[in-house]
Structure formats: structure tokens, C-alpha cells
Amino acid sequence: MSKSDFHMHTVFCDGKNTPEEMVRAAMEKGMTAVGISGHSYTWFDESYCMAKEKLPAYRAEIARLKEAYGDRIRVLCGIEQDFYSEEPAVGYDYVIGSVHYFRLGDEYVPVDEGNENHRRAAGKYFGGDLYALAEEYYRTVGLLPEKTGCDIVGHFDVLTKYYDSDPELDVTHPRYRAAWRAAADKLIASGVPFELNTGAISRGVRKDPYPSEEILAYLGQKGAPVIFSSDSHAAPNILFGFDRLQALAETYGLRVVSLSPDRF
């Protein structure tokens, strides 16, 4: 099972612990590598992301932790770069590319903050067609590597975050399947790994990791690389559910990778 975790958030954005607390917790779990990946600055929604003026302090703090703990654990400075962030993803060891919003007209509609946002946006921009909204989401996800230069594709189907309890969008619908498959094929061709992400489970929002098992089966058939991720917003959730991710990887023949030490 993987003993590294590269998707986690701290008090620099919407996490509960300091970077040092996260690194020390990773050490206590016997990890070999840990990456902090604060949310990139998004001018249109500052409620969850790192403040623009604090980005240099964030990078400086991770650099300090590399020096302080580098003989015991590999510490990396990452960024979770939103598709619509205007701040360049430079000065980081790695980039997670994620889509947290639909940009529709002049509006940025949250993808993962409740399905009422989806219904309202579908009604306003797509004549009430939720599948058209899903098609727009996956079209955008497919562009992540070229837009963000990402090393990891973040929570591929986060669009479905709340559909366990509010299943208005049918994930077995032909249009939904065609949308995610088109995005997956484009991403597979890029060679960027997909993360297997347990963050919504640890926060009590859903029962299963991202991506869904149907998508995992497809990724396994295509030989796509995957990387385990806790998307932890609190120290106790580092490595959360990785035993389950390992079982899923074995079930679907997934090619599990990590961020190579040779890059840093």
C-alpha cells in the first residue's frame, strides 16, 4: 500500500492544521513522502483558497519544513490549481489540476457545493438539461493538462459529490457515460495520472471514492496511471481509506504510480 500522500490542505486555505502538523502526522504514520497542495487563488471566490498575498509565505513555510524534516521524510510543495485560477502554477514541486467551477457566461458556478447549484445553472444556461451541464464539466476536465500543466488530475468525477443522496442525475445515462469517457480518453492520452481520492468519504459526504467504480474499471482496461490521495483537510485523515484504494486497484488492475523522487 502507498505510504505517500500528495493531496492535502492546511490553514493556508480551508484545512484545519498547519503544514508542520500535517508533516509530523505523516511521519507518525510511517510515511516516506508527503505533499502539501493548497488551493490556488481564485479571485471570484476567496472563501476556500489561499490568499494571493500569502502564496510566498506558503512556499517559504514548505521550504522550511523540507529543511527541518528532510532527513526523515520527503516533503513536497504542491498546488491544487483550479482550471480558472489566473495565478500561474510556478514555483511548486507538482500541480494537481482540478475543476471546481463551471464558467457560464460571466458567472462561476460551484461544481461541488451542492446540487441546487447544478439545477439552477442547468435551468439558466441549458434549458434545464443536467446532462448538458455534465458534458460541459467533463469537456473542461479534459483540458486540465494543457490549461494547468498538471502532474495529477484531481477528483475526476467530483461533479457527482452529492448525487448519492440526491440522485437526479443518472450516472448510467448514455450521455453522461459518453461525456466522462471522452474526457478520460483525452486525459489518458496525456499520460497524467488520475487520483483515487477518498476526501469526500472522510468528510462524511459520500460512501465511495472518486472516481466511481465504473470509471475505475475503464481506467484499468485502458492502462491509465492512478495515484492514491486522501484530499485531507485535517491531520487524522492523511492516508484515509488507502487500504480500500489498494483493494480497488487490485480488483480493476489499475497501474498505481507515485511522484518520482527523481523529479525533485
VOVOKOL-107335 format. One record per atom (N, C-alpha, C, O): x, y, z; residue in three letters. Coordinates in steps of 0.1 Angstrom, whole numbers. Layout:
N
X|Y|Z|code
X|Y|Z|ALA
...
This chain:
264
X|Y|Z|code
8|-12|0|MET
0|0|0|MET
9|13|0|MET
19|13|6|MET
4|23|-7|SER
12|35|-8|SER
14|41|6|SER
5|42|14|SER
26|46|8|LYS
30|53|20|LYS
33|68|17|LYS
41|74|24|LYS
27|73|7|SER
29|87|4|SER
15|93|1|SER
6|85|-3|SER
13|106|2|ASP
0|112|1|ASP
4|127|-3|ASP
10|134|4|ASP
-1|131|-15|PHE
3|144|-21|PHE
-9|154|-22|PHE
-7|164|-28|PHE
-21|150|-17|HIS
-32|160|-18|HIS
-37|162|-4|HIS
-44|154|2|HIS
-33|174|1|MET
-38|178|15|MET
-38|193|16|MET
-30|200|10|MET
-46|198|25|HIS
-48|212|27|HIS
-46|216|41|HIS
-48|208|51|HIS
-42|228|43|THR
-38|233|56|THR
-45|246|59|THR
-54|251|52|THR
-41|253|70|VAL
-47|265|74|VAL
-44|277|64|VAL
-50|287|65|VAL
-35|274|55|PHE
-32|284|44|PHE
-45|285|35|PHE
-46|296|29|PHE
-53|275|35|CYS
-66|276|27|CYS
-77|271|36|CYS
-80|278|46|CYS
-83|260|33|ASP
-95|256|40|ASP
-93|243|49|ASP
-102|237|53|ASP
-80|241|52|GLY
-77|230|61|GLY
-77|234|76|GLY
-78|246|79|GLY
-76|224|85|LYS
-77|226|99|LYS
-63|227|106|LYS
-62|231|117|LYS
-52|222|100|ASN
-39|220|106|ASN
-29|229|99|ASN
-30|232|87|ASN
-18|232|106|THR
-7|238|99|THR
1|229|91|THR
-1|216|92|THR
9|234|81|PRO
17|224|73|PRO
26|216|82|PRO
28|204|79|PRO
32|222|93|GLU
41|214|101|GLU
33|203|108|GLU
38|191|110|GLU
21|205|113|GLU
13|195|119|GLU
10|184|109|GLU
10|172|113|GLU
8|187|97|MET
5|177|87|MET
17|168|84|MET
16|156|83|MET
29|175|83|VAL
41|167|81|VAL
44|158|93|VAL
48|147|91|VAL
42|163|105|ARG
45|155|117|ARG
35|143|118|ARG
39|132|122|ARG
23|146|114|ALA
13|135|114|ALA
17|124|103|ALA
15|112|106|ALA
22|129|92|ALA
26|119|82|ALA
38|111|87|ALA
39|99|84|ALA
47|117|94|MET
58|110|100|MET
53|99|110|MET
58|88|110|MET
44|103|118|GLU
38|93|128|GLU
32|81|121|GLU
31|71|127|GLU
27|83|109|LYS
21|72|101|LYS
31|64|94|LYS
27|55|86|LYS
44|67|95|GLY
54|60|88|GLY
56|63|74|GLY
61|54|66|GLY
51|74|69|MET
51|77|55|MET
65|81|50|MET
74|86|58|MET
68|78|38|THR
81|81|31|THR
81|95|24|THR
91|101|22|THR
69|100|21|ALA
68|112|13|ALA
54|119|16|ALA
44|112|18|ALA
54|132|17|VAL
42|139|19|VAL
42|152|11|VAL
52|158|9|VAL
30|156|5|GLY
29|168|-2|GLY
18|176|3|GLY
7|171|4|GLY
21|189|5|ILE
10|199|8|ILE
6|205|-5|ILE
14|209|-13|ILE
-7|207|-7|SER
-12|211|-20|SER
-23|221|-18|SER
-35|218|-21|SER
-20|233|-14|GLY
-30|244|-11|GLY
-38|247|-23|GLY
-33|246|-34|GLY
-51|251|-21|HIS
-59|256|-32|HIS
-54|269|-38|HIS
-51|278|-31|HIS
-52|269|-51|SER
-48|281|-58|SER
-58|292|-56|SER
-69|290|-53|SER
-52|304|-58|TYR
-61|316|-56|TYR
-71|318|-67|TYR
-67|317|-79|TYR
-83|320|-64|THR
-94|323|-74|THR
-100|336|-70|THR
-107|337|-59|THR
-98|346|-78|TRP
-103|359|-75|TRP
-118|360|-73|TRP
-123|369|-65|TRP
-126|351|-80|PHE
-140|352|-79|PHE
-146|345|-67|PHE
-158|346|-65|PHE
-138|337|-60|ASP
-143|331|-48|ASP
-131|329|-38|ASP
-122|320|-40|ASP
-130|337|-28|GLU
-118|337|-19|GLU
-122|330|-6|GLU
-114|330|3|GLU
-133|323|-6|SER
-138|317|7|SER
-130|304|11|SER
-129|301|22|SER
-123|298|1|TYR
-117|285|4|TYR
-103|284|0|TYR
-96|274|4|TYR
-98|293|-7|CYS
-84|292|-14|CYS
-74|300|-6|CYS
-77|307|4|CYS
-61|298|-10|MET
-51|306|-4|MET
-51|320|-8|MET
-54|323|-20|MET
-50|329|1|ALA
-50|344|-3|ALA
-38|346|-12|ALA
-27|341|-10|ALA
-40|355|-22|LYS
-29|358|-31|LYS
-17|363|-24|LYS
-6|359|-28|LYS
-18|371|-15|GLU
-7|377|-8|GLU
1|367|1|GLU
12|370|6|GLU
-6|356|4|LYS
1|346|13|LYS
8|335|5|LYS
14|326|11|LYS
7|335|-8|LEU
14|324|-16|LEU
29|324|-13|LEU
34|313|-12|LEU
36|335|-13|PRO
51|334|-10|PRO
53|328|4|PRO
63|321|6|PRO
45|332|14|ALA
47|326|27|ALA
44|311|28|ALA
51|304|35|ALA
35|307|20|TYR
32|293|19|TYR
44|285|13|TYR
48|275|19|TYR
49|290|2|ARG
61|283|-4|ARG
73|284|6|ARG
80|274|7|ARG
74|295|13|ALA
86|296|22|ALA
84|286|34|ALA
94|281|39|ALA
72|284|39|GLU
70|275|50|GLU
72|261|46|GLU
78|253|54|GLU
68|257|34|ILE
71|243|30|ILE
86|241|27|ILE
91|231|30|ILE
93|252|23|ALA
107|251|21|ALA
114|249|35|ALA
124|241|36|ALA
109|256|45|ARG
114|254|58|ARG
112|240|63|ARG
121|234|69|ARG
101|234|61|LEU
98|221|65|LEU
106|210|58|LEU
110|200|63|LEU
109|213|45|LYS
118|204|38|LYS
132|203|44|LYS
138|193|46|LYS
137|215|49|GLU
150|216|55|GLU
149|209|69|GLU
158|202|73|GLU
138|212|76|ALA
137|207|90|ALA
136|192|91|ALA
141|186|100|ALA
128|186|81|TYR
124|172|83|TYR
130|163|71|TYR
126|151|70|TYR
137|169|62|GLY
141|162|50|GLY
149|150|52|GLY
150|141|43|GLY
156|148|64|ASP
163|136|66|ASP
154|124|71|ASP
159|113|73|ASP
141|127|74|ARG
132|117|79|ARG
120|115|69|ARG
115|104|69|ARG
117|125|61|ILE
105|123|52|ILE
107|133|40|ILE
112|144|42|ILE
103|129|28|ARG
104|138|17|ARG
92|147|17|ARG
81|142|17|ARG
94|160|18|VAL
83|170|19|VAL
83|177|5|VAL
93|183|1|VAL
71|178|-1|LEU
70|185|-13|LEU
60|196|-12|LEU
50|196|-4|LEU
62|206|-20|CYS
53|218|-21|CYS
45|218|-33|CYS
50|220|-44|CYS
32|215|-32|GLY
23|214|-43|GLY
13|225|-43|GLY
12|233|-34|GLY
5|225|-54|ILE
-6|234|-55|ILE
-18|227|-62|ILE
-16|220|-71|ILE
-30|229|-57|GLU
-42|224|-64|GLU
-47|235|-72|GLU
-54|244|-67|GLU
-44|235|-85|GLN
-46|246|-94|GLN
-60|244|-100|GLN
-63|235|-108|GLN
-69|254|-97|ASP
-82|253|-103|ASP
-81|257|-117|ASP
-72|266|-121|ASP
-89|252|-126|PHE
-89|254|-140|PHE
-90|269|-143|PHE
-84|274|-152|PHE
-97|277|-135|TYR
-100|291|-137|TYR
-91|300|-129|TYR
-93|312|-129|TYR
-81|295|-122|SER
-72|303|-115|SER
-63|311|-124|SER
-58|306|-134|SER
-62|324|-122|GLU
-53|332|-130|GLU
-39|333|-125|GLU
-30|339|-132|GLU
-36|328|-114|GLU
-23|328|-108|GLU
-15|317|-115|GLU
-20|305|-114|GLU
-3|319|-120|PRO
5|308|-127|PRO
9|298|-116|PRO
13|301|-105|PRO
9|285|-120|ALA
13|274|-111|ALA
28|272|-113|ALA
32|262|-118|ALA
35|282|-109|VAL
50|281|-109|VAL
56|282|-95|VAL
50|288|-86|VAL
68|276|-93|GLY
74|277|-80|GLY
70|265|-71|GLY
72|266|-59|GLY
63|255|-77|TYR
59|244|-69|TYR
65|231|-74|TYR
69|230|-86|TYR
66|221|-66|ASP
71|208|-70|ASP
62|200|-79|ASP
67|192|-87|ASP
49|202|-77|TYR
39|195|-85|TYR
26|202|-85|TYR
24|211|-76|TYR
18|199|-95|VAL
5|206|-96|VAL
-6|195|-98|VAL
-5|186|-106|VAL
-17|197|-89|ILE
-29|189|-91|ILE
-39|198|-99|ILE
-42|209|-94|ILE
-43|194|-110|GLY
-53|201|-118|GLY
-67|197|-114|GLY
-71|185|-115|GLY
-76|207|-111|SER
-89|204|-107|SER
-99|214|-113|SER
-96|225|-115|SER
-111|209|-114|VAL
-122|218|-119|VAL
-132|219|-107|VAL
-139|209|-104|VAL
-133|231|-101|HIS
-142|233|-90|HIS
-154|242|-94|HIS
-164|244|-87|HIS
-154|247|-107|TYR
-165|257|-111|TYR
-168|254|-126|TYR
-160|249|-133|TYR
-181|257|-129|PHE
-184|259|-143|PHE
-183|274|-146|PHE
-188|282|-138|PHE
-177|278|-157|ARG
-178|292|-161|ARG
-188|293|-172|ARG
-186|288|-183|ARG
-199|299|-168|LEU
-211|300|-177|LEU
-214|315|-179|LEU
-219|321|-169|LEU
-213|320|-191|GLY
-214|334|-193|GLY
-204|342|-184|GLY
-192|339|-185|GLY
-208|351|-176|ASP
-199|358|-167|ASP
-199|352|-153|ASP
-194|358|-144|ASP
-205|341|-151|GLU
-208|335|-138|GLU
-199|323|-136|GLU
-196|315|-145|GLU
-194|322|-123|TYR
-186|310|-119|TYR
-195|302|-110|TYR
-198|306|-98|TYR
-200|290|-114|VAL
-209|282|-106|VAL
-202|271|-100|VAL
-195|263|-107|VAL
-203|269|-86|PRO
-196|259|-80|PRO
-200|245|-84|PRO
-212|242|-86|PRO
-190|236|-87|VAL
-193|222|-91|VAL
-197|214|-79|VAL
-205|205|-80|VAL
-190|216|-67|ASP
-190|206|-56|ASP
-195|212|-43|ASP
-191|208|-33|ASP
-205|222|-44|GLU
-210|228|-32|GLU
-226|226|-32|GLU
-233|234|-26|GLU
-231|215|-37|GLY
-245|212|-36|GLY
-252|212|-50|GLY
-249|220|-58|GLY
-261|202|-51|ASN
-267|200|-64|ASN
-277|211|-68|ASN
-280|212|-80|ASN
-281|219|-58|GLU
-290|230|-62|GLU
-283|240|-71|GLU
-289|246|-80|GLU
-270|241|-70|ASN
-262|249|-79|ASN
-263|243|-94|ASN
-264|251|-103|ASN
-263|230|-95|HIS
-264|224|-108|HIS
-278|226|-114|HIS
-279|229|-126|HIS
-288|224|-106|ARG
-301|226|-111|ARG
-304|241|-116|ARG
-310|243|-126|ARG
-299|250|-108|ARG
-301|264|-111|ARG
-293|267|-124|ARG
-299|274|-133|ARG
-281|263|-125|ALA
-272|266|-137|ALA
-278|259|-149|ALA
-278|265|-160|ALA
-283|246|-147|ALA
-288|239|-159|ALA
-301|246|-164|ALA
-303|247|-176|ALA
-309|251|-155|GLY
-321|259|-158|GLY
-318|272|-165|GLY
-324|275|-175|GLY
-307|279|-161|LYS
-304|292|-166|LYS
-297|291|-179|LYS
-299|299|-188|LYS
-288|281|-181|TYR
-279|281|-193|TYR
-282|269|-202|TYR
-278|270|-214|TYR
-289|259|-198|PHE
-290|247|-206|PHE
-304|242|-207|PHE
-307|230|-210|PHE
-314|251|-205|GLY
-328|247|-206|GLY
-332|236|-197|GLY
-341|229|-200|GLY
-325|235|-185|GLY
-328|225|-175|GLY
-322|212|-178|GLY
-325|202|-171|GLY
-313|211|-187|ASP
-307|198|-191|ASP
-294|196|-183|ASP
-284|201|-186|ASP
-296|187|-173|LEU
-284|184|-164|LEU
-273|177|-172|LEU
-261|178|-168|LEU
-277|169|-182|TYR
-266|162|-189|TYR
-258|171|-198|TYR
-246|169|-200|TYR
-264|182|-202|ALA
-256|192|-209|ALA
-246|199|-200|ALA
-235|202|-203|ALA
-251|201|-187|LEU
-242|206|-177|LEU
-230|197|-174|LEU
-219|201|-173|LEU
-233|184|-173|ALA
-223|174|-171|ALA
-213|173|-183|ALA
-201|172|-181|ALA
-218|175|-195|GLU
-210|175|-207|GLU
-200|187|-207|GLU
-189|186|-210|GLU
-205|198|-202|GLU
-196|210|-201|GLU
-185|208|-190|GLU
-174|211|-192|GLU
-189|201|-179|TYR
-180|198|-169|TYR
-169|189|-174|TYR
-157|192|-173|TYR
-172|178|-180|TYR
-162|169|-185|TYR
-154|174|-197|TYR
-142|171|-198|TYR
-160|183|-205|ARG
-152|189|-215|ARG
-141|198|-209|ARG
-130|198|-214|ARG
-144|205|-198|THR
-134|213|-191|THR
-124|204|-185|THR
-112|207|-186|THR
-128|193|-178|VAL
-118|184|-172|VAL
-108|179|-182|VAL
-96|177|-179|VAL
-113|176|-194|GLY
-104|170|-204|GLY
-93|180|-208|GLY
-83|176|-214|GLY
-95|193|-205|LEU
-85|203|-209|LEU
-75|206|-198|LEU
-66|215|-199|LEU
-76|199|-186|LEU
-68|203|-175|LEU
-53|203|-177|LEU
-46|212|-174|LEU
-47|192|-184|PRO
-33|192|-186|PRO
-28|204|-194|PRO
-18|211|-190|PRO
-35|208|-204|GLU
-30|219|-213|GLU
-32|232|-206|GLU
-25|242|-208|GLU
-43|233|-198|LYS
-46|246|-191|LYS
-37|248|-179|LYS
-33|259|-176|LYS
-35|238|-171|THR
-28|239|-158|THR
-14|234|-157|THR
-7|237|-148|THR
-11|225|-168|GLY
2|219|-167|GLY
3|209|-156|GLY
14|207|-150|GLY
-8|203|-152|CYS
-9|195|-140|CYS
-1|181|-141|CYS
1|176|-152|CYS
4|177|-130|ASP
10|164|-128|ASP
1|153|-124|ASP
4|141|-125|ASP
-11|157|-118|ILE
-21|148|-113|ILE
-35|154|-117|ILE
-37|166|-116|ILE
-44|146|-121|VAL
-58|150|-124|VAL
-66|148|-111|VAL
-68|137|-106|VAL
-71|159|-105|GLY
-78|159|-92|GLY
-93|154|-94|GLY
-99|158|-103|GLY
-97|146|-84|HIS
-111|142|-83|HIS
-119|143|-96|HIS
-128|152|-98|HIS
-116|134|-105|PHE
-122|134|-119|PHE
-137|136|-119|PHE
-141|144|-128|PHE
-144|129|-111|ASP
-159|130|-112|ASP
-165|137|-100|ASP
-175|132|-95|ASP
-158|147|-95|VAL
-163|154|-83|VAL
-177|160|-85|VAL
-184|164|-76|VAL
-181|162|-98|LEU
-195|166|-101|LEU
-205|158|-94|LEU
-216|163|-91|LEU
-202|145|-91|THR
-212|136|-85|THR
-212|136|-70|THR
-217|127|-64|THR
-205|145|-64|LYS
-202|145|-50|LYS
-215|143|-41|LYS
-215|135|-32|LYS
-226|149|-45|TYR
-238|148|-37|TYR
-249|140|-43|TYR
-260|139|-38|TYR
-246|133|-54|TYR
-257|125|-60|TYR
-259|112|-54|TYR
-269|105|-57|TYR
-251|108|-44|ASP
-255|96|-36|ASP
-269|99|-29|ASP
-277|90|-28|ASP
-270|111|-23|SER
-282|114|-15|SER
-292|122|-24|SER
-304|124|-19|SER
-289|126|-36|ASP
-298|134|-44|ASP
-296|130|-59|ASP
-290|137|-67|ASP
-300|118|-62|PRO
-296|111|-75|PRO
-304|116|-87|PRO
-309|108|-95|PRO
-306|129|-89|GLU
-313|134|-100|GLU
-306|132|-113|GLU
-312|129|-124|GLU
-293|132|-113|LEU
-285|129|-125|LEU
-282|114|-125|LEU
-276|109|-115|LEU
-285|107|-136|ASP
-283|93|-137|ASP
-269|90|-143|ASP
-267|93|-154|ASP
-260|85|-135|VAL
-247|83|-139|VAL
-246|71|-149|VAL
-235|68|-154|VAL
-257|64|-151|THR
-257|53|-161|THR
-263|58|-174|THR
-263|50|-184|THR
-267|70|-175|HIS
-273|76|-187|HIS
-262|76|-198|HIS
-251|79|-196|HIS
-266|73|-211|PRO
-257|72|-222|PRO
-249|86|-224|PRO
-237|85|-227|PRO
-256|97|-222|ARG
-249|110|-224|ARG
-239|112|-213|ARG
-228|117|-216|ARG
-242|109|-201|TYR
-232|110|-190|TYR
-220|101|-192|TYR
-209|106|-191|TYR
-222|89|-196|ARG
-211|80|-198|ARG
-203|85|-210|ARG
-190|84|-209|ARG
-209|89|-221|ALA
-201|94|-232|ALA
-193|106|-228|ALA
-182|108|-233|ALA
-198|115|-219|ALA
-191|127|-215|ALA
-178|123|-208|ALA
-167|128|-210|ALA
-180|115|-198|TRP
-168|112|-190|TRP
-158|103|-198|TRP
-146|105|-196|TRP
-163|95|-206|ARG
-153|87|-214|ARG
-145|95|-224|ARG
-133|93|-226|ARG
-152|105|-230|ALA
-144|114|-239|ALA
-133|122|-231|ALA
-122|123|-236|ALA
-136|127|-219|ALA
-126|133|-211|ALA
-116|124|-206|ALA
-104|127|-207|ALA
-120|112|-202|ALA
-110|102|-197|ALA
-100|98|-209|ALA
-88|97|-206|ALA
-105|96|-221|ASP
-97|93|-232|ASP
-86|104|-235|ASP
-75|101|-238|ASP
-91|116|-234|LYS
-82|127|-236|LYS
-71|128|-226|LYS
-59|130|-229|LYS
-75|126|-213|LEU
-65|126|-202|LEU
-56|114|-203|LEU
-44|115|-200|LEU
-61|102|-206|ILE
-52|90|-207|ILE
-42|93|-218|ILE
-30|89|-216|ILE
-45|99|-229|ALA
-36|102|-240|ALA
-25|111|-235|ALA
-14|111|-240|ALA
-28|120|-225|SER
-18|129|-220|SER
-8|123|-211|SER
3|128|-209|SER
-11|111|-205|GLY
-3|104|-196|GLY
-3|108|-182|GLY
4|103|-173|GLY
-11|118|-179|VAL
-12|124|-165|VAL
-20|114|-156|VAL
-31|110|-160|VAL
-15|110|-144|PRO
-23|101|-136|PRO
-36|107|-130|PRO
-36|119|-127|PRO
-46|99|-129|PHE
-58|102|-122|PHE
-56|99|-107|PHE
-50|89|-103|PHE
-61|108|-98|GLU
-61|104|-84|GLU
-73|96|-80|GLU
-84|98|-85|GLU
-70|86|-72|LEU
-81|79|-64|LEU
-82|86|-51|LEU
-73|86|-43|LEU
-93|93|-49|ASN
-95|103|-39|ASN
-105|99|-29|ASN
-117|97|-32|ASN
-102|98|-16|THR
-111|94|-5|THR
-116|106|3|THR
-123|104|13|THR
-113|118|-1|GLY
-117|130|7|GLY
-131|132|11|GLY
-134|135|22|GLY
-140|129|1|ALA
-154|130|5|ALA
-159|120|14|ALA
-169|122|21|ALA
-153|108|14|ILE
-156|98|24|ILE
-152|102|38|ILE
-160|101|47|ILE
-140|107|40|SER
-136|111|53|SER
-144|122|59|SER
-145|124|71|SER
-149|130|50|ARG
-157|142|55|ARG
-172|138|56|ARG
-180|147|58|ARG
-175|125|54|GLY
-189|121|56|GLY
-199|124|45|GLY
-211|124|48|GLY
-194|128|33|VAL
-203|133|23|VAL
-208|121|14|VAL
-219|122|9|VAL
-199|111|11|ARG
-203|100|2|ARG
-197|88|7|ARG
-188|88|16|ARG
-201|76|1|LYS
-196|63|6|LYS
-184|58|-2|LYS
-177|50|3|LYS
-182|63|-14|ASP
-172|58|-23|ASP
-162|68|-27|ASP
-165|80|-27|ASP
-150|64|-31|PRO
-140|74|-36|PRO
-143|79|-50|PRO
-152|73|-57|PRO
-136|89|-53|TYR
-136|93|-67|TYR
-124|86|-74|TYR
-114|84|-67|TYR
-125|82|-87|PRO
-137|81|-95|PRO
-145|69|-91|PRO
-141|61|-83|PRO
-157|69|-97|SER
-166|57|-94|SER
-160|44|-99|SER
-150|45|-107|SER
-166|33|-94|GLU
-160|20|-98|GLU
-162|18|-113|GLU
-153|11|-119|GLU
-172|23|-119|GLU
-174|21|-134|GLU
-162|28|-141|GLU
-157|23|-151|GLU
-159|40|-136|ILE
-148|47|-143|ILE
-134|40|-140|ILE
-126|39|-148|ILE
-133|35|-127|LEU
-120|28|-124|LEU
-119|16|-133|LEU
-107|13|-138|LEU
-130|9|-136|ALA
-129|-3|-145|ALA
-124|1|-158|ALA
-116|-6|-165|ALA
-129|12|-163|TYR
-125|18|-176|TYR
-110|22|-176|TYR
-102|18|-186|TYR
-106|28|-166|LEU
-91|32|-165|LEU
-82|20|-164|LEU
-72|20|-170|LEU
-87|10|-157|GLY
-79|-3|-157|GLY
-78|-9|-171|GLY
-67|-14|-174|GLY
-89|-9|-178|GLN
-88|-15|-191|GLN
-79|-7|-201|GLN
-73|-13|-210|GLN
-78|6|-199|LYS
-70|14|-207|LYS
-56|15|-203|LYS
-47|22|-209|LYS
-52|9|-191|GLY
-39|10|-186|GLY
-35|24|-181|GLY
-23|28|-181|GLY
-45|32|-177|ALA
-42|46|-172|ALA
-35|45|-158|ALA
-38|37|-150|ALA
-25|54|-156|PRO
-19|55|-143|PRO
-28|62|-133|PRO
-36|71|-136|PRO
-27|57|-120|VAL
-35|63|-109|VAL
-26|66|-97|VAL
-16|59|-96|VAL
-30|75|-89|ILE
-22|78|-77|ILE
-32|79|-65|ILE
-42|86|-67|ILE
-28|74|-54|PHE
-37|75|-42|PHE
-37|88|-35|PHE
-26|95|-35|PHE
-48|93|-30|SER
-49|106|-25|SER
-60|106|-14|SER
-71|101|-15|SER
-57|113|-3|SER
-67|115|8|SER
-74|128|7|SER
-85|129|13|SER
-69|138|-1|ASP
-75|151|-1|ASP
-79|155|13|ASP
-90|160|16|ASP
-69|153|22|SER
-72|155|36|SER
-72|170|40|SER
-63|178|35|SER
-82|174|48|HIS
-83|188|53|HIS
-80|188|68|HIS
-81|198|74|HIS
-76|177|73|ALA
-72|176|88|ALA
-62|164|89|ALA
-63|154|82|ALA
-53|166|99|ALA
-42|156|100|ALA
-47|142|102|ALA
-41|133|97|ALA
-57|139|110|PRO
-61|125|112|PRO
-65|118|99|PRO
-65|105|99|PRO
-69|125|89|ASN
-74|119|76|ASN
-63|116|66|ASN
-66|111|55|ASN
-50|119|69|ILE
-40|116|60|ILE
-40|100|58|ILE
-41|93|68|ILE
-38|96|46|LEU
-39|82|42|LEU
-53|75|44|LEU
-54|63|44|LEU
-63|83|46|PHE
-76|78|49|PHE
-81|69|38|PHE
-80|72|26|PHE
-85|57|41|GLY
-91|47|32|GLY
-81|42|21|GLY
-86|36|11|GLY
-68|43|24|PHE
-59|38|13|PHE
-59|22|12|PHE
-56|17|2|PHE
-63|15|23|ASP
-65|1|22|ASP
-76|-2|12|ASP
-75|-12|4|ASP
-86|5|12|ARG
-97|3|2|ARG
-93|7|-12|ARG
-96|0|-21|ARG
-85|17|-13|LEU
-80|21|-26|LEU
-71|10|-32|LEU
-71|7|-44|LEU
-63|4|-23|GLN
-54|-7|-28|GLN
-63|-19|-33|GLN
-60|-25|-43|GLN
-74|-22|-25|ALA
-83|-33|-30|ALA
-89|-30|-43|ALA
-90|-38|-52|ALA
-93|-17|-45|LEU
-99|-13|-58|LEU
-89|-14|-69|LEU
-92|-19|-80|LEU
-77|-10|-66|ALA
-66|-11|-76|ALA
-64|-25|-81|ALA
-62|-28|-93|ALA
-64|-34|-71|GLU
-62|-48|-74|GLU
-74|-54|-82|GLU
-72|-62|-91|GLU
-86|-50|-78|THR
-98|-55|-85|THR
-98|-51|-99|THR
-102|-59|-108|THR
-95|-39|-102|TYR
-96|-34|-116|TYR
-83|-33|-123|TYR
-82|-27|-134|TYR
-72|-39|-118|GLY
-60|-39|-125|GLY
-54|-26|-128|GLY
-48|-23|-138|GLY
-55|-17|-118|LEU
-50|-3|-120|LEU
-35|-2|-118|LEU
-29|-9|-110|LEU
-29|7|-126|ARG
-15|9|-126|ARG
-12|20|-116|ARG
-13|32|-120|ARG
-8|17|-104|VAL
-6|27|-93|VAL
8|33|-95|VAL
18|25|-96|VAL
9|46|-95|VAL
22|53|-96|VAL
23|63|-84|VAL
14|64|-76|VAL
34|69|-83|SER
37|80|-73|SER
45|91|-80|SER
48|89|-92|SER
47|102|-73|LEU
55|112|-79|LEU
70|108|-77|LEU
74|105|-66|LEU
77|107|-88|SER
91|101|-87|SER
100|110|-80|SER
100|122|-82|SER
108|105|-71|PRO
118|113|-64|PRO
128|119|-73|PRO
135|129|-70|PRO
130|113|-85|ASP
140|118|-95|ASP
136|132|-100|ASP
145|139|-105|ASP
124|136|-98|ARG
120|149|-103|ARG
124|161|-94|ARG
124|172|-99|ARG
128|158|-82|PHE
129|169|-72|PHE
143|170|-67|PHE
146|179|-59|PHE
